[in-house]
Amino acid sequence: MSDRKLLEIKNLVTEFHTDGTVVKAVNDVSFTLNRGETIGIVGESGSGKSVTSLSVMRLIPDPPGLISGGEILFHKDDGSSVDLVKISEPEMRAIRGNDIAMIFQEPMTSLNPVFTCGDQVMEAILLHQKVNKKEAKEKTIALFKQVQLPRPEDIFDAYPHQISGGQKQRVMIAMAMSCNPSILIADEPTTALDVTVQQTILDLMLHLQREHDMGIMFITHDLGVIAELADKVVVMYKGKIVEQGPVLDIFSNPKHPYTKGLLACRPPLDVRLKRLPVVSDFMKLDEAGNIEEIEQTVSEATQKEIQTVAEREQAHKELYAQEPILRIKGLKTYFPLKKNFFGKVIEEVKAVDDVTFDVYPGETLGLVGESGCGKTTLGRTVLRLVDPTDGEVIFKGKPLHSMSNDELREVRKDIQIIFQDPYSSLNPRITVGEAIMEPMTVHKLYANENERKNKVMELLERVNLLPEHFYRYPHEFSGGQRQRICIARALALRPQFIICDESVSALDVSVQAQVLNLLNELKNDFDFTYIFISHDLSVVKFMSDRMVVMNKGVVEEMGDADQIYSNPQTEYTKKLIAAIPKGRLEDIEASIKEKQEWLKAVEVAS
């Protein structure tokens, strides 16, 4: 395979100089990417995986960052090679986007808000390919169809703020694919996507890889995705590679405690755990014992957390003997798309269409479905952040759907929401302590400022943060820490009911496990009731007592979460479950066999 080398990274060091200190974000990293091969780079936030990819693209901000050591050798189609560390910026610009393309994690910050989606993809095509504007537009619309964007002609003319997060990510993928690159770097490209769209995108990338003999560097925290996609796995921790090898070896026989922890903290689909293992369980034990002892200790602890069917049935018998805390009856939320000359709506989106269910005190009700199914709109309608078109929302006997704003303000102390993106839901200009204390001040909780401040300190400790974090700003925290701050803010008013809207979808699997465990602990300690909204069926299954599956604004099916997973009744639910990356060894073996057959065919053809 030596003649098929695309990228060789040798002893790469990338460091950042801040406040007189040097942080080696990437420290002596080496690996090779071949044509037609996918390398999965995994690790938690801060492990160095994204900085590695940005180093390859020469997008490290200088200052404060710089590539201080090593080589990044890119092998061109003509047989020559260049060291990307040493070439000039104009030379790199010719390679960047054309030979090496990148899909970024956050599409909203990667797309220009003042240009249409179509213009931005066309720009990349016109820059690197000898085509006119008409041909570039045709190619762009064809790419939009290829990445399964709905109404591709309309999205061509749409601005980024007018389309959903999943649709924005598909625009970014279309842009990256537009020049048929030799190497595609995908930095968490499916984090914000639901499982079916994720599966579509992964299939698309594999198809394009085989069509163009492309190498893919796929960066993710989701080992389930890596199992389905990668040929080799590179595991990074604190800037270094702790383990790398063929995907089957990593999954069947991981050597490093950190790798074992990453594999263990995904919500299992075959058993129901009361608490998920976390990476720190393995790392702490690693300091005290050998690898066999670690595995045995964590395995024994995990066995104790398995909830039996009898335990679950007894808990549900007591749960559903109560009066519901929330009743939703015939709820409809429609949004106008087009109006005629007289202002009458002639076309509308039925985001929530005649939905009815109850939620019981102390229950976690999972709300699951693809992007656009109406689950987030339903959650916002319950809170009256969006007004319903029709129907009833009754909380503890009070009709939320018909309350005045003053009446709602009083009830909102009891119902809180944790949003999907913690960074955008925190004010960057005030400290996190002030952000948590603000709702207490608005609702006049506690006698004075000092009491409120002390309560905030308690809440920070309760969500596993430090009291001194009170004085820091949102940008000084990691994604997982910011989500904990948002949880603390939701707890500030001592609510009875919390809606979690995709509250762990953007987190590493290890941090996700910690936050899910925290939410369950808080539920037990404070007797909360949750509506847990997510596109991730494995997470919803772990968290929920019952599950509501939504599709195009209506309820597809509803019932016990375990029963829906083991025996889905509708084709839509079956499709959602089938799309979950499971990381099973037999699936990995089948994928490897298929890839080997394809490589043989490529060698014969060449």
N, C-alpha and C positions, 0 to 999 in steps of 0.2 A: 504493500500500500504506500511505499515511500513516494512514488511518482504522483500520488493523489493528495499529497499534503497541500493544505490551503493556508493554514495559519499555525505558526509555532511561537508560543510564548515561552521565553526562557528567562528564569530568575527575575521576573518583573517586580519592581519596587515602586510604588506610588505613595507619596507622602504629602501631608498637609502641615503647613507651618502656621500656628495660631498662638497668640499670647506668649511667645517665647518658647513654646513646646512644639515638638515634632511628633505627629501621629502617622505611623506607617499603616495606612488603610489597606494596602496590598503589600505583602512582605514575602519576597522570594517565591513567587508563584510561577509554575511551569506546567504546560500541557500542550497537546497538539490536536488540531482539528483537521480532519480529512474531508475530501469531496464526498458528498452524499451521506455525511455522518452528522449525527446530532449529539452534542455534548450538553448535558444538563448540569448547570452550576447551582448548587443548593446551599442554603444557610440562612440564618436569621438576619434581620435588619442589623447593619453594622458589621457583618461578616466580611465585607469587601467584594461581594459578587458584582454589584452594580458598578463600583469603582473600577473593577477589572474590565468590564465592558466599555466604560467611558474612556479608559486608557487606550483600548484598541482603536476607538473612534477618534482619539486625540481631542476629547472634549473636556478634559480636566481643566477647571478654571485656574489660571496662573496669573497672579497669586490667588489664593494661598497654596494651591496644589502644584505638584510637578512630578513627572516620571523621573526618578533619580537613579534608576538602575535597570539593567536587563535589556532584552530585545523582544520586538514584536515583528516577526518575519511573515510578510504576506507574499504567497506564491501566486504569480499571475498566470493567466491562461497561456502566455507565450513561453512559459518555462523559467522566466526570470523571477527574481524575488527582491523585495525591498524591505528595509527595516523602518517600520512606521514611526519609530521613536526619532529617527534621524532626518527624515525627509522634510522639506519646507512645507509651510502652510498651503501655498497654491497647489503643490503636488498632492498633499493630503486631501484638499478640497475636491480634486478630480476623482479620488478613490472613494471618498465619503459620500454615501447616497447612491453611488453608481456600482462600484464593486463590493462595497461593504455597506449594508443598510441596517437601520436600527428601528425597532418598535419600542417606544418608551412606555413606562408604566402608567403615567398619568396623562391621558390624552388631552384633557382640558387645558393644561399648561403647555402642551406641545403644539396645539393648533392655534393659529392666529385668529383672535376673535373678530377682526375687522375684514377678513376675507372669507368668501364662501368656501365650503368644503371642496367643491369641484375645482376652484381656482388654485387651491393649495396643492392638490395632487397634480394638476396640470403643470404647475410651476416646476415640479421635480422632473416631469417627463420632458418638458421643453428645454430644461437646463442640460440634460444628459443625452437626449435622443434627437436625431435629425428628423423631426416631424413638424408639421404646421399646427396651428391652433385647432383647426377642425379635427385633425387626426388625434391630437392630444385629448380633446374632449371625448371623442368616441372611445379611446383607450381607457379614459378615466371611468366612463359609465360602464364599460365592460368589466373593469376591475371592481366597481361597486357591486355589480351583479355577482361576480365571482366570490366576493366575501359576504354574499347574501344580505346586502342592505335592502330593506324594503323601499319601494318607490325610488329607485336609483336616480332618475331624472330630477325628482324633487329635492333629494339630498344633495345633488350636484349644486343646486342653487341655494341650499340652506346654509345658515351660519352655524358655527359649533354650538352656540347656546340653544339652538332650536331643535337639537336632537339629543337622544338619551346617551348615557355614559357608555353603554355597550355599542351603540352606533358610532360614537366618536372613536372608540377603539378600533372598530372595523375600518373606518376612514384612514386611521393611522397605518393599519396593516396594508390597505390598498396602496398607500403612498410608498411604503417600504418595498412592496413587491413590484412597483411600477417600472423599475429599470432592470428587472431580472438579475439581482445581485448574485455574486459568487458566494458571499457569506451573509447570512441574515442573523443579526443579534436581536433576540427578543427578550426584553427586560420586563418580567412579570406581565406579559401581554394579555393574560386571561384572568387576572386577579379580580377585576370588577364584573366579569361576565358570568351569566348563569351557565349551568352545566351543559345544556344542550347547545348553546351558542359556542361555549368553550370547545365542545367536541367537534363542532363544525369548523372552527378556526384551526384546531389541531390537525384535523383531516386535510384541510386546505393547505396548511404548511407542509405536511408530508407529501401531498400531491405535487405541489410546486417544487419541493426538494427533488423529487424523482424526475420531474419533467426537465429541470435545469441542472441536475447533479450538484445541488447547492449544499453547502455546509451550514448548519444551524448551531448557534450558541444560545441555548435556552436557559434563561435565569428565572428561578422560581423558588418559593418556599414550600410548594406543594409537591411532595414526593409521589403522590398518586399520579399527577400529570407526568412527572419525569419517567415513571415506570412505563407509561404508554407511549412515550415519545423518544426517549434518549437511547443511544447506543452505549455511551460512556457517562459516568457520573463523577463530578468533582465536588467534594464536600468542603466548604470553607467555614472557618471559625476564627474570628478576631484577626482577619487579614491573611491567614495562612491556610494552605490546603492540609486538612487532617487526614483525608482519605480520598483516593480516586481509583477507578477501575471500571470494568464492564458492568452494565446495569444489573445483570443477573447476579453477579458476585456481591454487589453492594446490598441488594435486597435479600438475598438468601443467606449471606454470611457477613454482615457488617462487622468491622473490626473495632472501630473507635466508639467510645461511649456516647459521643456527641451524635454520631450517625444513628446509633441505636435509639437515642432519645428522640430525634426527629421522626424516625419511623414509628415510634410508640405513641406519640402524642396526637396522631390523627384519630378522630372519632371512629371507633370500629363499627362495622356494619353487622357483624355476626352475633355480638353480645351487647347488652346494655350495661354501661358502667355508670356508677354514681359520681365518680371523679376520674378525670383523664390524667394519665401520667404526663409529666412535663420534663423538659430537657434537664432542668436543674436537679431532678431526682437522680439522674444518671451521673451528672457531672460532680455532684457532692459525694456520691458513693464512690466515684472513680478515685477521689482523693484518699479514700479509706480502704478500698479493697481491690481485688483483681477482677477481671472482666466476667468470669464465671459467677463470682459472688454478687456482682452488680445485677446480672441478668436474673439470678435466682431471687434476690431481694425485691426487685421491682416486680417480677412476675408474681411473687407471693402477695405483695401489696395490691396489685391489680386484681388478683383473684378475689380479694376481700371486698372490692368495690363493685363486683358484679351483682346487679339486682335480679333476683329470681322472679319468675312469672307470678308466683304466689304473692310475693311482696308487692308487686306492681298492681295486681288485681285487688288486694286488700286496700291499698292506698287510694285506688280509683273508686272503690266502693264508697269510701268515706268522703272523697272529694265531690263526687257527683250526687251525693245525698243532700247537698246544700242548695240554697237559692242562688241563682246566677248573680254575679256582681255586675255583669255587662250583658245587655240584650241588644242584638242588632237585628232589625226586622225590615226586610224588603228594601235594603239600602241601595240607592242609586246615586252615582256621581258622574255627570256627563259634562264634557267640555266642547264648546262650539268650535268647529273647524272653518265653516263658511257661513256668511250671512248674505241675504239678498239686499237690494237697494233700500228696502224699508226696515232693515235691521232684524228681520226674522231669520232664525237659524235654519239653514237648509241642509247642513251636514254637521254631524257631531261624533265625538269619540265617546263610547260608552265604557269609561274606565272602570266603573263599578256598576254592575247591572243586576239588581234584584238579589242582593246577598243577605242571607239570614243565618245567624248562629248565636249561641250563648257562650259566655266565658264564666267559669266558676272560681270562687275565691281560692287562692293558692295554686291555681292551675297555670301551666305554661302551655299556651296554645300556639302551635307552629303554623305560620302562614307562608306557603311556599309556591313558587311558580317562576316562569321565565320573566325576563325584563319586559315590561309593558303589559303584564297580566293583570295589573290593578292592585297588587298587594300593598305597595307603598301609599297609593291614593286612598285605599281603604283605611290604613292606619292614620293618615292625616285627616280623613273625614271624621273618624271617631273622635279625634281631638278638636275638631272644628277648625283646624288650620286650613281646611278646604270645606266650603259649605256644601251639604248634600243637595242633590236635585230632588230627591224624594226619599221616603223611608224614615225609620226611627232608630235613634241610638239612645238607649236608656242605661244610665250608670247609677247603681244603687237606688233605683226607683225614680231618678231625676232625668227628664228628657233633654239631653244635650243638644239635640237637633233643633230645638225651638227656643233655647235660652238667649237672653240678651248678652252683650259683651261683658257687662258688669257681673252678671250671674256666672258666666263662664270663667271669669278671672278667679272667682272664689273656688270653683270646682277644680280648676287646673292645679291647685295645690295637691290634689289627690291623684291626678293622672299626669305622668311625665313621659318624655320621649328621649331615647338615646339615638342620635342620628348616625348615618353611615360614615360620614367623613368628619372625624373629630376636629381636624385643623380648621375647616371652614365654619364649624359651629362654635368656635372659640374666638373671642375678640383679641386680635394680636396686640392691641395697645394697652390691655390691662393684665395684671398678674393673674395667675390661675386661682389664687386665693380670693381675689376680688370677684372673679367670674363665678366661683362657687357661692360666695357670700351674697351676691347681687339678688337672687330670688328670695333669700331670707329677708333682706332689707325691704324689697318690694311688698312682701306679704306680712311685714312687721312681726317676724318670728323672733323670739327671745327678747330680753329686756333692753339690751344695749349692744353697741358695736363690739365691745370686748367679749361678751358672751357668744356672739355670732362668730367671731374670729376663733375662739376656742373650739366651737363646734366644727368649723372648717378644718382645723388641725386634726380633730378626731376622725373626720370623714376621710382626709388624706391618708391617715394611717390605716383606716379600715379597707381602703382599696390598694393597700401595699405600696403607698408612697410615703415620703418623709415630711414631717411638719415644716421643714425649711423650704420645701417646694412651694409653699404659699407665696413666696416673694419672686418666683421666677415667671417667665413669660412662655406662652405656648410653643414658640419656635425652639426653646431650649430642651424640649422633650422628644422622645421617640414616638412613633405612631401608637404603640401599645400603651405607653404612659399617658398620651393625650386621651386615649379612649377611657382610661381609668379616671382621668380628671372629669370627663363628661359623665361617667357613671356617678362620681362623687357629687357632681352638680345636680344630677337627677335625684339623688338621695336627699339633697339639702332640705327639701320641703316635706320630708317624711311621707312620700306618696304611698298609696295602696296598690296602684296599678301603673305598670311601666310598659311602654311599647318600645321594643328594641328593633330599630329599622336598619337591617343589614349592618349591625353594630360590630361584627367581627370579620366582615368580608374582605377588608383590605389588610388584615393582620397576618403575620407569619403564623404557620401552624403551631409553633411552640408558644407564641404570645397568645394566639387564639385559644389554645388549651387553657392557659392561665386565666384569661378573661371569662371563658365559659365556666370554669370552676368557680371563679369569683361570683358570677351572677347566680349560680346555684347556691353558693354559701349564703349570699345576701338574701336570697329567696327564703331559705330555711330560717335565717336569723330574724328577718323582719316581716315574714309572712306576706311576701309580695305576690301579685298576680302579674304574669307576663303575657303579652302577645309578642312572639318572637318571629320577625319577618326575615326571611333569607331565601336566596336562590340555591343554597347548598343543602341538599337533602340529607347528607350525612350529619351535618351540624344540627339541623332541625330534628332529626330522629333522636340524636343524643339528648337534646334539651327538652323535647316536648312530651306532654301527656297525650294530647290529641293533635292531629295535623289537619289543616285545611289546604287543599290543593286548588289553586286558582288558575284559570286560563281565559284570556280575553274578557276579563271583567266578571266572570261567573265562577261559581264553585263547581269544580269537576268532581271531587269527592272529599269526604270528611269522615274522620274516625280515629281510632287508636293509632298512634304513630307507628308502633311496631307492626300492627296488622296491615296497615297500608303499605309499608315497605315490603313485607313478606308476601302479601297477596293483593297487589294493586288491581282495581276493578276497571279502570279506563285505560285506553291506549295512550292517552297523554301522560298519565302517571307512570305507566310502564316505560315510556320514552325517557322521562326525567330520571328514573332509577337506572336505566340502562346506560345513561350518559355519565354516571358518577365514576370518576377514576378510582379503581379499586386496588390497584397495585398488587394483584395476585401473581404468584410466580408462574402459573400456567399461562397467563396472558402475556407475561414478559417473554416466556419461551416461544410462544406462537409468533410474537412480533419479531423476535430475533431470527427465527426460521424464515419468515417472509422477507426480511431485509437481506438475508444471505442469498436467497434466490434472486432478488432484484439485482444485487451486486454482481452475481454470476452473469446475469443477462447483460449488464452494462459492460463487463469485461469482454464477453463474446462479441457484442456489437462494436466495441472499439478495436 
